[in-house]
Amino acid sequence: MLRVEHVMGFPVSLRVDDPDVPEEAADAVFRWLREVDARFSPFREDSEVSRLERGEVARVSADLAEVLDLCEAYRVATGGAFDVRLPGRGLDPCAVVKGWSVQRAAGLLRAAGARRFCLNAGGDVVVAGGPWRVGVRHPEDAGRLCTVLRVTDGAVATSARYERGDHVVDGRTGRPATGLLAVTVVAPTLTAADTVATAAFAMGAEGVEWAAARDGCEVLAVDAGRRVLRTAGLPVAG
């Protein structure tokens, strides 16, 4: 099964190699991701996030409460570098929502009987039943790879400047984070991989060691001086 749709502002591709998984499983995945976009996007005036920011929500949903708890946990863990409530921007939990929602979608696939699949959300992936080969893009040359990873069951996420410029802000200073060109995290879940990668990028150079100390995380980073840093357990293919 192969499916590609544009959701949450980026392409999402799904590949399922199990022949007995029904097409309805893919329908459920993309239906869930569209629901997440409608409920949690800060760019939609009628979303729960936007209504909460305007003071129109007395009690948040269980899903949003879970996301906000994760946001706060990472804010505390990074000393405020990762912050979804930046001055002038309002509440924007997208840095957590993306990985969290795609990992939930992977759970839907497993529940439908999928054992070997790859779910790629704008370059961040969650895989099962591998080994899978996951390329990590060079931060300054879209036609090159820094490395290729070998992942059996888990997730890979990258935070970098090459797609959206200086979009990650260090919450401690209010300025764009510029200490790293890119940081890639391999973790058991995309919830962790995506959020840790973004948080580490926000922290700058010190974020590499911080990310490497997170439970179950392996890290590949390129700093502003173009030095390549990686943890010993990074699952490099070949």
C-alpha positions in Angstrom: 0.0 0.0 0.0 1.3 3.4 -1.0 -0.4 6.7 -0.2 0.7 10.4 -0.3 -1.4 13.3 0.9 -0.7 16.9 1.8 -1.6 17.5 5.5 -0.6 20.0 8.1 1.4 22.0 5.5 3.7 19.2 4.3 3.5 16.0 2.3 2.9 12.8 4.3 3.7 9.5 2.7 2.7 6.1 3.9 4.1 2.8 2.8 2.7 -0.5 4.2 4.3 -3.7 3.0 1.8 -6.1 4.7 -0.5 -7.5 2.0 -3.4 -8.1 4.4 -3.7 -4.6 5.8 -6.9 -2.9 4.5 -7.0 0.4 2.7 -9.2 1.7 5.5 -6.1 1.7 7.7 -4.6 4.4 5.5 -7.9 6.2 5.5 -7.8 6.3 9.3 -4.3 7.6 9.4 -5.0 10.6 7.1 -8.4 11.3 8.7 -6.6 11.5 12.1 -3.9 13.8 10.8 -6.5 16.1 9.2 -8.4 16.2 12.5 -5.3 17.1 14.3 -4.6 20.0 11.9 -8.2 21.3 12.4 -8.0 21.0 16.2 -4.5 22.1 17.0 -3.3 24.5 14.3 -2.6 28.0 15.6 -3.2 29.2 12.0 -6.8 28.3 12.1 -9.1 30.7 13.9 -11.6 28.0 14.8 -9.0 25.5 16.2 -9.0 24.5 19.9 -5.5 26.0 20.2 -6.6 29.4 18.8 -9.8 29.5 20.9 -7.8 28.6 24.0 -5.4 31.5 23.2 -8.4 33.8 23.0 -9.7 32.6 26.3 -12.7 30.9 24.8 -12.0 27.4 26.1 -12.9 26.7 29.7 -11.5 23.2 29.7 -9.2 21.7 27.1 -9.6 18.3 25.6 -7.6 15.3 26.9 -5.5 15.3 23.7 -4.6 19.0 24.0 -3.9 18.6 27.7 -1.4 15.8 26.8 0.3 18.0 24.2 0.5 21.0 26.6 1.9 18.8 29.4 4.7 17.6 26.9 5.3 21.2 26.0 5.8 22.2 29.6 8.0 19.2 30.4 10.4 20.2 27.6 10.3 23.9 28.5 11.4 22.9 32.0 14.0 20.4 30.8 15.7 22.9 28.5 15.7 25.8 31.0 13.2 27.7 28.8 15.0 27.3 25.5 12.1 25.3 24.1 8.9 27.4 24.7 5.6 27.2 22.8 4.5 30.6 24.2 6.9 33.1 22.8 6.2 36.8 23.1 4.5 38.2 20.0 3.7 34.7 18.7 1.0 33.4 21.0 0.5 29.7 21.7 2.1 27.5 19.0 2.5 23.8 20.0 3.3 22.6 16.5 6.8 21.5 17.5 5.2 18.8 19.7 2.0 18.2 17.8 3.7 17.0 14.6 5.6 14.1 16.1 2.9 13.3 18.7 0.2 13.0 16.0 2.2 11.0 13.6 3.2 8.6 16.3 -0.4 8.2 17.2 -1.1 7.5 13.5 1.5 4.8 13.6 -0.4 3.3 16.5 -3.5 3.2 14.3 -1.5 1.2 11.7 -0.3 -1.3 14.3 -3.9 -1.7 15.6 -5.0 -2.5 12.0 -2.4 -5.3 11.8 0.5 -3.5 10.0 3.9 -5.0 10.9 6.2 -3.4 8.3 5.5 0.2 7.4 7.1 3.6 6.9 5.2 6.8 7.7 7.1 9.9 6.5 5.8 13.3 7.6 7.7 16.1 5.9 11.0 14.2 6.3 10.5 12.9 9.8 9.7 9.2 9.9 8.4 6.5 12.0 9.1 2.9 10.8 8.3 -0.6 11.9 9.4 -4.1 10.8 12.7 -3.1 9.3 15.5 -2.7 8.7 14.8 0.5 6.9 17.4 2.9 5.4 16.7 6.5 6.4 18.8 9.2 4.7 19.8 12.4 6.6 20.0 15.4 4.3 23.1 17.6 4.2 22.2 20.9 5.9 23.7 23.0 3.1 23.2 20.8 0.0 19.9 19.3 -0.8 21.5 16.9 -3.2 23.7 15.3 -0.7 23.3 13.2 2.4 25.2 13.4 5.7 24.7 9.8 6.4 22.2 6.9 6.0 20.7 5.3 9.1 19.5 1.8 9.6 16.4 1.7 11.7 14.2 -1.4 12.4 11.5 0.0 14.8 11.7 3.6 15.8 11.7 7.1 14.6 14.0 9.7 13.0 13.5 13.5 13.1 15.6 16.5 12.0 15.5 20.1 13.0 17.4 22.4 10.7 17.5 25.8 9.0 17.4 24.7 5.4 13.6 24.5 4.8 12.2 27.4 6.8 15.3 29.5 7.7 15.7 30.8 11.3 12.3 29.6 12.4 13.3 28.0 15.7 13.7 30.6 18.5 15.6 30.2 21.7 13.0 31.0 24.3 15.7 32.2 26.7 16.7 35.0 24.5 13.8 35.5 22.1 16.2 35.3 19.2 16.5 32.7 16.4 18.7 29.7 17.4 21.8 29.8 15.3 24.3 27.5 17.1 23.5 24.5 15.0 22.9 24.0 11.3 21.0 20.8 11.8 20.3 18.1 14.5 18.9 14.7 13.8 17.6 12.5 16.6 16.8 8.7 16.5 14.4 7.6 19.2 11.9 4.9 20.0 9.0 7.3 19.1 8.5 10.2 16.8 7.0 12.1 19.7 10.4 12.0 21.4 12.6 12.3 18.2 10.8 15.3 16.8 10.5 17.2 20.1 14.0 16.5 21.3 15.4 17.5 17.9 13.6 20.9 18.0 14.5 21.4 21.7 18.1 20.7 21.0 18.2 23.0 18.1 16.7 25.8 20.2 19.4 25.3 22.8 22.2 25.6 20.3 25.6 23.9 20.7 24.8 22.8 24.2 21.7 21.0 22.9 23.7 18.2 21.4 24.9 16.9 24.7 21.5 17.5 26.2 19.8 15.5 23.5 22.3 12.7 23.7 21.5 12.3 27.4 17.8 11.8 26.8 16.7 8.2 27.3 16.8 6.1 24.1 18.1 9.0 21.9 21.0 8.9 19.5 22.1 12.2 17.9 23.8 13.5 14.7 24.4 17.2 14.6 26.2 19.8 12.4 27.2 22.9 14.4 27.6 26.5 13.1 31.3 25.8 12.5 30.3 22.8 10.3 31.7 20.2 12.7 29.8 16.9 12.6 29.0 15.5 16.1 27.4 12.2 16.7 26.7 9.7 19.5 28.5 6.4 19.6 25.3 4.4 19.2 24.0 6.2 16.1 22.7 3.4 13.8 24.7 4.2 10.7 24.0 1.8 7.8 26.8 -0.1 6.2 
